[in-house]
Amino acid sequence: MSKTYYDPADLKKFGKITEWSEELGTKFFEYYGKVFEEGALSAREKSLIALAVAHTEQCPYCIDAYSQDGLQRGITKEEMMEAIHVGAAIKGGATLVHGVQMMNKVNKLDG
């Protein structure tokens, strides 16, 4: 299966998202740009965070973008994979801790 739902070429079209809602699209890109400026965190650190979140959100466009961005910022393959594992651990833990809700509900219904 060579064709996928996500066409990598669509990432280049992201900027056109403002065409159908110019005001909101423009505000989003202003915010997005501001978030990724150097601040308390370096652009390199933000790129690693974005890569980990891209994986937990399972966004192939973001994974492509921040894999490339990370390489351009000198982030190593090992650092990228470690960041992804951090994201996976948090996502897994968040899933499991919600099991407490299930346990509470079952105990209430069962008891």
C-alpha positions in Angstrom: 0.0 0.0 0.0 2.0 2.9 -1.2 -0.7 5.6 -0.9 -1.6 6.8 2.6 -4.2 9.1 3.9 -1.5 11.6 4.9 0.2 13.1 1.9 3.6 14.5 2.9 3.1 17.2 0.3 0.2 18.5 2.4 2.5 19.8 5.1 3.7 22.5 2.6 0.0 23.6 2.4 -0.3 24.3 6.1 0.2 28.1 5.6 -2.9 28.1 3.3 -5.1 27.2 6.3 -5.7 30.9 6.7 -7.5 31.1 3.3 -10.9 30.1 4.8 -10.5 31.9 8.1 -7.9 34.6 7.7 -8.3 36.3 11.0 -8.1 33.1 13.1 -5.4 31.5 10.9 -3.3 34.6 11.2 -3.7 34.7 15.0 -2.8 31.0 15.2 0.4 31.5 13.2 1.4 34.6 15.3 0.9 32.6 18.4 2.7 29.5 17.0 5.7 31.7 16.0 5.8 33.3 19.4 5.8 30.0 21.2 8.8 28.8 19.2 10.9 31.9 19.8 13.9 31.6 22.2 12.8 32.1 25.7 13.3 30.3 29.0 13.6 27.2 26.7 15.9 27.2 23.8 14.6 26.6 20.3 16.4 23.2 20.4 14.6 22.2 23.6 11.3 23.3 22.1 12.0 21.2 19.0 12.5 18.1 21.1 9.3 18.8 23.1 7.4 19.3 19.8 8.8 16.0 18.5 7.7 14.1 21.6 4.2 15.7 21.5 4.0 15.0 17.8 4.3 11.3 18.5 1.9 11.3 21.4 -0.6 13.1 19.2 0.3 10.8 16.3 0.5 13.7 13.8 2.6 12.5 10.8 3.0 16.1 9.5 4.4 17.2 12.9 6.6 14.2 13.1 8.1 15.0 9.6 8.5 18.7 10.5 10.1 18.3 13.9 12.3 15.4 12.8 13.8 17.6 10.1 13.8 20.6 12.5 15.6 18.6 15.1 18.3 17.4 12.7 18.9 21.0 11.6 19.3 22.0 15.2 21.9 19.3 15.9 19.6 17.0 17.9 20.9 13.5 17.7 18.9 10.4 16.8 19.5 9.2 20.4 18.1 12.4 21.8 15.1 12.2 19.5 14.3 8.6 20.5 14.7 9.3 24.2 12.3 12.3 23.9 9.8 10.0 22.2 10.1 7.4 25.0 9.5 10.2 27.5 6.3 11.1 25.6 5.3 7.4 25.4 5.8 7.0 29.1 3.7 10.0 30.0 1.0 8.9 27.5 1.0 5.3 28.9 1.0 6.6 32.5 -1.9 8.9 31.7 -3.9 6.0 30.2 -3.2 3.7 33.2 -3.9 6.3 35.8 -7.4 6.7 34.3 -7.8 3.1 35.3 -8.4 4.4 38.8 -11.6 6.0 37.4 -12.7 2.6 36.2 -11.8 1.0 39.5 -13.7 3.6 41.4 -16.8 3.0 39.1 -16.6 -0.8 39.3 -16.2 -0.7 43.1 -19.2 1.7 43.4 -21.4 -0.5 41.1 -20.1 -3.8 42.5 -20.2 -2.9 46.2 
